[in-house]
Amino acid sequence: MDKETEIPNFDDIRPLRNDEVKEAIEKLIATEDFKRAFCYIKLDLNWKEFSEVMRSCQTKEEFKGKLAYEAVMTVAKNTTFSLTISGRSRLPKNHEPCTFISNHRDIVLDASFLNVMLFDVGYGLTQVAIGDNLLIRPWIETLVRLNNSFIVKRSVSVHQKLEESKKLSSYIHHTIQDTKESVWIAQREGRAKDSNDKTQSSILKMLNMGGTKDILSNLMELNIVPVAISYEYDPCDFLKAQEFQQKQDNPDFVKSKRDDLLNMETGILNDKGRVHFTITSPINEQLHQLDLEMDKNELYCTVAGIIDREIYKHYRFYPCNYIAYDLLTGTNRFSANYGLKDKKFFETYLQGQIDKIVLPHKDEAFLRTKILEMYSNPLKNHLANQE
């Protein structure tokens, strides 16, 4: 089937088609918010020249290759010490499409960084799942669909949610099986604020819905490849800690769209240190060995566990992870993995992040613990996975 041939009932969630690119680009160029956003990322941007380059893009592939790639690499250059990938030999052979499922650290950059690195190694760009709760402005939806993202509808009623999940699953199966493109989706809805990364069974149930066979066959059709993401520093750690206290103080607290926008901006524009992605082993071989007669919920939990173990096994750790573990547990278990200079730097960083939090009845001890958990939980899960 031609990549540009789309089934009509996917129109509200699919990426744009190439015949929609020109109109989308004109919309973006005419939007002041879009201009401001790009000027934040690239301070020396010549808007007239940039607009001309945009207008020269006739296809999504040209837009991604000329502009999206450069924008992401500019972010990486300005806000990371290094951006690296390993496990390339585990990528499916002959560019066979797959479903990359990863832990989720940054709203925007997890999939963006993965895409540029896959592009660099010649694997090609993936379609990316993005929640409609993040499409805060109309121009953001235009941009992400132009950049080959498809929409996950979260802002719907309980009744609609089932139908939308079926449609989303059908679209992912269609993309893998028919258009032969890979996709990326996070292992859970929203980020794991405490970095305790666990694949939600609900994600796997959704992925199963679009298949026509049994659960294991439907999941195997998607060729799932877990990806372990490791950020040395999370620019949003203080915002996540702040949200923990807000929810503790008020169990009904819900983030606003403004909060989501602040998280996106903070994640994109601030320092992340070293960032590493590890492609882990495709899980079809492990799925093939499971018992189809297993209880459905047990089966989903088992598959989630397989994905989690691949991710836990392949994290990359930095001094801050070891220091956070020792500070949280009151031990020196990992003192061989960092020096006094590392510890002093991290403690200064930690206090600096806590100082950014402005809350009534600010609980510094609670906030400190929450940030330490964010940096130590991946290490804890890695250690538990080895036992």
RAJODA-V802871 format. One record per backbone hydrogen bond with DSSP energy under -0.5 kcal/mol. CO is the residue of the C=O (numbers start at 1). NH is the residue of the N-H. Records with the same first field share a line. If there is no record, write none. Layout:
CO: NH / NH
This chain:
2: 5
4: 6
7: 10
8: 11
10: 13 / 14
13: 151
17: 20
18: 21
20: 24
21: 25
22: 26
23: 27
24: 28
25: 29
26: 30
28: 31
30: 32
31: 35
32: 36
33: 37
34: 38
35: 39
36: 40
37: 41
38: 42
41: 43
42: 45
45: 47
46: 50
47: 51
48: 52
49: 53
50: 54
51: 55
52: 56
54: 57
56: 58
59: 63
60: 64
61: 65
62: 66
63: 67 / 68
64: 69
67: 71
68: 72
69: 73
70: 74
71: 75
72: 76
73: 77
74: 78
75: 79
76: 80
79: 272 / 273
82: 275
84: 277
86: 279
87: 90
88: 91
92: 95
93: 96
98: 100 / 183
99: 101 / 225
100: 185
101: 227
102: 187
103: 105
104: 192
106: 110
108: 112
109: 113
110: 114
111: 115
112: 116
113: 117
114: 118
115: 119
116: 120
117: 121
118: 123 / 124
119: 122
127: 184
128: 150
130: 152
131: 134
132: 135
134: 136
137: 140 / 141
138: 142
139: 143
140: 144
141: 145
142: 146
143: 147
144: 149
145: 16 / 148
148: 128
150: 130
151: 153
152: 132 / 154
154: 156
157: 161
158: 162
159: 163
160: 164
161: 165
162: 166
163: 167
164: 168
165: 169
166: 170
167: 171
168: 172
169: 173
170: 174
171: 175
172: 176
173: 177
174: 178 / 179
175: 181
182: 127
183: 100
184: 129
185: 102
187: 200
188: 190
191: 193
192: 195
195: 197
200: 203 / 204
201: 205
202: 206
203: 207
204: 208
205: 209
206: 209 / 210
208: 211
214: 218
215: 219
216: 220
217: 221
218: 222
219: 222
220: 223
222: 99
223: 99
224: 283
225: 101
226: 280
227: 103 / 229
228: 278
230: 276
233: 235
234: 237
236: 240
237: 241
238: 242
239: 243
240: 244
241: 245
242: 246
243: 247
244: 248
245: 249
246: 250
250: 253
256: 260
257: 261
258: 262
259: 263
260: 264
261: 265
262: 266
263: 267
264: 268
265: 269
266: 270
272: 232 / 233
273: 81 / 82
274: 232
275: 84
276: 230
277: 86 / 279
278: 228 / 280
281: 226
283: 287
284: 288
285: 289
286: 289
287: 290
290: 292
291: 294
295: 299
296: 300
297: 301
298: 302
299: 303
300: 304
301: 305
302: 306
303: 307
304: 308
305: 309
306: 310
307: 311
308: 312
309: 313
310: 314
311: 314
312: 315
318: 321 / 322
319: 323
320: 324
321: 325
322: 326
323: 327
324: 328
325: 329
326: 330 / 331
332: 335
334: 337
335: 338
339: 343
340: 344
341: 345
342: 346
343: 347
344: 348
345: 349
346: 350
347: 351
348: 352
349: 353
350: 354
351: 355
352: 356
353: 356
354: 357
357: 359
359: 362
362: 364
363: 367
364: 368
365: 369
366: 370
367: 371
368: 372
369: 373
370: 374
371: 375
372: 376
373: 377
376: 380
377: 381
378: 382
379: 383
380: 384
381: 385
382: 386
383: 386 / 387
384: 387
